Every structure is written in C-alpha cells, then in structure tokens.
C-alpha cells in the first residue's frame, strides 16, 4: 500500500511540476513589461534584468523552501521573502494600471494562484514528512470540539505540552489523568483538589503522566505499572504481617532484589498508588 502511494505521488509530482513552472512563467511574462518599464529610468537598456532577476529569485527561494520542508528543516524566512517580492510585483503592476480595478484583479490573479499551488505542495510535504518521522501532531476531531469544547481544549493542550503526536495516544493519556485524579475529586472536590490535595499526590500524578507520555528506549524500559503495583502490594502485605513498617527505599530495595526495574522518580508514585488502593479497600 505504501509503495502504491509513493508511486501515485511521484506520478502526480511529475504532472504538477510542469504545470506549476508554466504558471510561474506565465505570471512572470505578464508582469515583465510593467516592471521593465518602471526600472528603465534607472537601469536603461539593462532594465530587463530586474523583472527576470526577481522571478528567478522567487523561484529559487520557493524551490529551496520546499526542499527544506522535505528535509524536515523548514526555515520560514525563505517563504516570507518570496511572498514579499511577489506582493511587491503585484503592487507595482496594480499601480501601473492607474486605479483600474479590473486590470488590478487580472494582475493579481496568477500570483495568487501560484502561491496557492505552492502552499498546497508545502502542505503535502509537511504531512508526508510528519507521517514518515512521527512528528506530525494529529488533530482533535471537529465533532469532539463541537460536542465537548472544554475537554477537547484540555486534551489538545495536554498533547501540545507533552509533545504527543497521536490522537489515540492523547485519549489514553487523558483517561489515565482522569483515573488518577478521580480519588482526589472524591476527597477534596472537583475543583478544589488542585489546592487542597497534598503536594506529593499532585506530583505523583504528574510523574505518572510523564511516565506514560514520554517514550522510553528498550535499554531504559522499566517494568509495567500493574506488575510493579502487584509486587509492591505483596511486599507491603508481608511486612505488615510481620509488624514491619517499610520506607520507600526499603520497598525499592526489595523490588530490585526480586528483579524488578524501577527508577527513583517512580517510587513516590508507587507508594502513593499503593496507599490510595489500601485506603479505598
């Protein structure tokens, strides 16, 4: 399927590229005489260099900008400078029409078409590169914005803050967040938990979300949450039966002795999670 899509895009590019070049040439020819006449008092017989140089420069800037987009190294200044020269060319052509609106629209038509086509190509390249590198952020569907605008904004905000590009992954993170704060809602209120809940519990929620949102490499991958929670509950239960009160460091030492991998940043979250579960039983 991917190969077919690549072939289709290649064929479309081979067809579109000559059309875009033809549109650029026609637009340059349409404004060539006007710009040449305006530059003739200063450049004399070499006035043709000005419109030709501007058109070639615009094409070079836009081509280089598209190449940078394809390499995922976009530099917007290239596009802005090209747009500025195109806009200046249109303004000069409209000024030469002496206020005739019909002539002004005709002079602005081809540059607007050219910019629209170039932006369409840039949009295609951005989506293509984003899908290939996994850096393109998927949008929150419009229907969700209409049905639940507040939660959709919070979901979009969390995706941006945690650099989550997948919409289903964002939904999963939102579910984890709601599941984590539900005990705080019940104990402190739906809105007041942000101020009344202990700082350690709020930080534990952030650590839990960070562990779920940030990717981990295979070398640094840790045991799953359920596996750690089950093992920690077993250790705490055995310690309570023996009348021993464990600290977080003791819990971590016993977990690591059993072969579980856990970072120090997750100790607070694990201890809080076990405490919440024991209190809810």
C-alpha positions in Angstrom: 0.0 0.0 0.0 2.8 2.4 0.9 4.6 1.6 -2.4 1.4 2.3 -4.4 1.0 5.6 -2.6 4.6 6.5 -3.3 4.2 5.7 -7.0 1.0 7.8 -7.1 2.6 10.8 -5.5 5.6 10.5 -7.8 3.3 10.5 -10.9 1.3 13.4 -9.5 4.5 15.3 -8.9 5.7 14.7 -12.5 2.4 16.1 -13.8 2.0 19.0 -11.3 5.7 20.3 -11.6 5.5 21.3 -15.2 2.1 23.0 -14.6 3.5 25.0 -11.7 6.5 26.0 -13.7 4.3 27.1 -16.6 2.1 29.1 -14.2 5.2 30.8 -12.8 6.5 31.6 -16.3 3.1 33.0 -17.4 2.9 35.1 -14.3 6.4 36.4 -14.9 5.7 37.2 -18.6 2.5 39.1 -17.6 4.4 41.5 -15.3 7.7 41.5 -17.2 6.9 44.6 -19.4 5.5 46.6 -16.5 8.5 46.1 -14.2 10.9 46.6 -17.1 9.3 50.0 -17.9 9.4 51.1 -14.3 13.1 50.1 -14.0 14.2 51.6 -17.3 14.9 55.2 -16.0 17.5 53.7 -13.6 18.8 50.7 -15.5 18.5 51.8 -19.1 18.9 49.1 -21.6 19.5 46.6 -18.8 16.1 47.1 -17.3 15.1 43.6 -18.3 17.4 42.2 -15.7 15.2 43.5 -12.8 12.0 41.5 -13.6 13.9 38.5 -14.7 16.1 38.5 -11.6 13.1 38.9 -9.3 11.2 36.0 -11.0 14.3 33.7 -10.9 14.9 34.7 -7.3 11.4 33.9 -6.3 11.5 30.5 -7.9 14.9 29.8 -6.3 13.6 30.8 -2.8 10.4 28.7 -3.1 12.2 25.7 -4.5 14.8 25.8 -1.7 12.0 26.3 0.8 10.2 23.2 -0.4 13.5 21.3 -0.3 14.0 22.3 3.3 10.4 21.2 4.1 11.1 17.8 2.5 14.3 17.5 4.7 12.2 18.5 7.8 14.5 21.6 8.2 12.0 24.3 7.4 13.1 27.9 7.5 10.1 30.3 7.1 12.3 33.3 6.1 12.7 31.8 2.6 8.9 31.7 2.1 8.4 35.2 3.6 11.0 36.8 1.4 9.5 35.2 -1.7 6.0 36.3 -0.7 7.3 39.8 -0.2 8.8 40.0 -3.7 5.6 38.6 -5.2 3.5 41.1 -3.3 5.7 44.0 -4.4 5.4 42.8 -8.0 1.6 42.7 -7.8 1.6 46.2 -6.1 3.7 47.7 -8.9 1.5 46.1 -11.6 -1.7 47.4 -9.9 -0.1 50.9 -9.6 0.7 50.9 -13.3 -3.0 50.2 -14.0 -3.8 53.7 -12.8 -6.6 52.6 -10.5 -8.5 50.3 -12.9 -9.9 47.5 -10.6 -10.3 45.0 -13.5 -6.7 45.3 -14.5 -5.6 45.1 -10.9 -7.6 41.8 -10.4 -6.1 40.4 -13.6 -2.5 41.3 -12.4 -3.2 39.7 -9.0 -4.9 36.5 -10.3 -1.8 34.5 -11.4 0.4 35.3 -8.4 -2.4 34.3 -6.1 -2.9 31.0 -8.0 0.9 30.4 -7.9 1.1 31.0 -4.1 -1.9 28.7 -3.5 -0.4 25.9 -5.5 3.0 26.3 -3.7 1.2 26.2 -0.3 -0.7 23.1 -1.3 2.6 21.4 -2.2 4.1 22.5 1.0 1.2 21.1 3.0 1.5 17.8 1.2 5.3 17.7 2.0 4.7 18.5 5.7 2.1 15.8 6.1 4.3 13.3 4.2 7.4 14.1 6.3 5.3 14.2 9.5 3.9 10.7 8.8 7.3 9.4 8.0 9.0 10.8 11.1 6.1 10.6 13.5 6.4 14.3 14.3 3.1 15.4 12.9 0.5 16.0 15.5 -2.9 14.6 14.7 -5.8 17.0 15.1 -8.6 16.6 17.6 -11.7 15.9 15.5 -14.1 18.7 14.9 -17.0 16.7 16.1 -15.3 16.4 19.5 -14.7 20.1 19.7 -18.4 20.7 19.0 -19.7 18.2 21.5 -17.3 18.8 24.3 -15.2 22.0 23.7 -13.7 22.3 27.2 -12.4 18.8 27.4 -11.3 18.9 23.8 -9.2 22.0 24.6 -7.7 20.3 27.7 -6.9 17.2 25.6 -5.3 19.4 22.9 -3.4 21.3 25.5 -2.0 18.1 27.1 -1.0 16.8 23.6 0.9 20.0 23.0 2.6 20.2 26.4 3.6 16.5 26.4 4.5 16.5 22.7 2.1 13.7 21.9 1.5 13.4 18.1 -1.0 10.6 18.2 -4.7 11.4 18.9 -5.5 7.9 20.3 -2.4 8.2 22.5 -3.7 11.6 23.7 -7.0 10.0 24.6 -5.2 7.3 26.5 -3.2 9.8 28.4 -6.4 11.8 29.2 -8.0 8.6 30.5 -5.0 8.0 32.8 -5.2 11.5 34.0 -8.9 11.2 34.8 -8.4 7.9 36.5 -5.5 9.3 38.6 -7.4 12.4 39.8 -10.7 10.8 40.5 -9.8 9.9 44.1 -8.7 13.5 44.7 -12.0 14.7 43.2 -13.9 12.5 45.7 -11.8 13.6 48.7 -11.2 17.3 48.0 -13.9 18.3 45.5 -13.9 18.5 41.7 -12.1 21.9 41.6 -10.5 22.4 45.0 -8.3 19.3 44.7 -5.7 21.4 42.9 -5.1 23.4 46.1 -6.2 21.1 48.9 -4.6 17.9 47.7 -1.1 17.2 49.2 1.8 18.3 47.0 3.2 14.8 47.0 0.0 13.4 45.5 -0.1 16.1 42.8 3.5 15.5 41.9 2.8 11.7 41.8 0.1 12.3 39.2 2.5 14.4 37.1 5.1 11.7 37.3 2.6 9.0 36.3 1.6 11.1 33.3 5.2 11.8 32.4 6.0 8.1 32.5 3.0 7.3 30.3 3.6 10.2 27.8 7.4 10.2 27.4 8.8 7.4 25.2 11.4 5.1 26.8 14.1 3.3 24.9 14.5 -0.5 25.2 17.6 -0.2 27.3 15.8 2.1 29.8 12.4 0.4 29.7 11.0 -0.5 33.1 8.5 -3.0 34.3 4.8 -2.3 33.7 2.7 -0.4 36.3 0.4 -3.4 37.1 3.4 -5.7 37.6 5.1 -3.2 40.0 1.9 -2.5 41.9 1.2 -6.1 42.5 4.7 -6.9 43.6 4.8 -3.8 45.9 1.4 -4.8 47.4 2.8 -8.3 48.2 5.9 -6.9 49.8 3.9 -4.4 51.9 1.4 -7.1 53.0 4.1 -9.4 54.1 5.8 -6.6 56.0 2.5 -5.7 57.8 2.0 -9.3 58.8 5.5 -9.2 60.4 4.8 -5.9 62.0 7.4 -4.1 60.0 6.8 -0.6 58.6 8.6 -0.2 55.2 10.1 3.0 53.9 10.1 3.9 50.2 13.8 3.0 50.0 13.2 -0.4 51.7 10.4 -1.1 49.2 12.6 -0.2 46.3 15.4 -2.3 47.6 13.2 -5.4 47.9 11.6 -4.8 44.4 15.1 -4.6 42.9 16.2 -7.7 44.8 13.3 -9.6 43.1 14.5 -8.4 39.7 12.1 -5.6 39.1 13.4 -2.4 37.5 12.2 0.9 38.9 13.7 4.3 38.8 13.8 6.6 41.9 11.4 9.0 40.3 8.6 6.3 40.3 9.0 5.5 44.0 6.8 8.4 45.1 4.1 7.5 42.6 4.2 3.8 43.5 4.0 4.5 47.2 1.1 6.9 46.7 -0.8 4.5 44.4 -0.5 1.6 47.0 -1.7 3.9 49.7 -4.7 5.1 47.8 -5.6 1.5 46.9 -5.3 0.4 50.5 -7.4 3.3 51.7 -10.1 2.5 49.1 -10.5 -1.1 50.1 
